[in-house]
Amino acid sequence: MTKIRKNGLKIIRSKVKLLLTVCEALKEAQSPIDKPIFTHL
């Protein structure tokens, strides 16, 4: 049970990190120069 829980926490943490990086990218993409690059990703 503990192993599954630890793996679940790892997955949640990685998803949170991904969300944070996406949010940061969106914030940076507010400038018109970064927008075309961001849409390509």
N, C-alpha and C positions, 0 to 999 in steps of 0.2 A: 504493500500500500504506500509506504513512504517513497519508494522509487518512482512510482507513477506520479505522486504529488510533486516531487522535485522536478520531474520532466515537464509537468504541466506548468509549473512556475517559470521554468526556463522558456517555454514557448510563449507564455504571456509576456514575459520580460522582453523577449525579442520582438514581439508584436508591438509593444509599447514603444520600443526604440525605433521601430520602423515608422510608426505613426508620428513620432516626434521629428524624425528626419524629414518626413513628407511635409509636415507643418512648417518646418524651417525652410524647406525648398520653396513652398508656396509663398512664404513671407518674402523671400529673396526674389521670387518671380514677380513681385509687384512692380519692380522696375521694368520698363518696356524692353530693355536690351535683353534681359534674361528670359522673357516670356517665350520667344520662338525656340530657344534652346530647351526650355522646360517641356514644351508641347511635343518635341521630338522624343523625349524620354517617356 
